[in-house]
Amino acid sequence: MATHKILVVDDSNVIRNMVRDMLPKGNFEVLEAKDGMQGLNLIRQERPTLIMLDFLLPKLSGYEVFQNIQASPELASIPLVLMSGRKEEVTEKLQEPFEYFEFVQKPFDQKELIEAIKAAMAKAKRRPVVAPTASAPVSAAEGGDIQALHDKIAKMQAEIDGLKKQVSQILAFVKQKLK
């Protein structure tokens, strides 16, 4: 029986087969998904040991799958290798250096794949463990960012309240003119 489940999420059958063939023979069960929705469902159901995720996918993009994984403490601890033919697509949404996952650019060879997997496993071990009910520790810099966001939210809420008041005044004026 396989001791490790590796999920390969890619819309290309060629890439899925290539990854399967490049993995060292042994205790691996390779699961495959051809779109982001199927991939996310398999991640939740199977809890793989490693996720190989294409960034551009149908139904649910690799970025959306990534966001779902990161939002769940149990899933975020799974080593992750993002794959894409264009690194700019990834760095446009996710800033380097990639702290808790690894990136491999397509096309890749077996050596690059194995190195990416090893790096992803090492990075996943460095990820702080967060209990599902507890919140993550916040650094001073992050705390300042959070406060700035709260201030922006308060300002936007005041603007929304002002706009609501104006709309109700306009409605009252229109109703009065219609009488």
Sequence and secondary structure as in RCSB ss.txt:
>XXXX:A:sequence
MATHKILVVDDSNVIRNMVRDMLPKGNFEVLEAKDGMQGLNLIRQERPTLIMLDFLLPKLSGYEVFQNIQASPEL
ASIPLVLMSGRKEEVTEKLQEPFEYFEFVQKPFDQKELIEAIKAAMAKAKRRPVVAPTASAPVSAAEGGDIQALH
DKIAKMQAEIDGLKKQVSQILAFVKQKLK
>XXXX:A:secstr
  SEEEEEE S HHHHHHHHHHS SSSEEEEEESSHHHHHHHHHHH  SEEEEESS SSS HHHHHHHHHH HHH
HTS EEEEES HHHHHHHS SS SSSEEEESS  HHHHHHHHHHHHHHHHHS    TTS     HHHHHHHHHHH
HHHHHHHHHHHHHHHHHHHHHHHHHHHH 
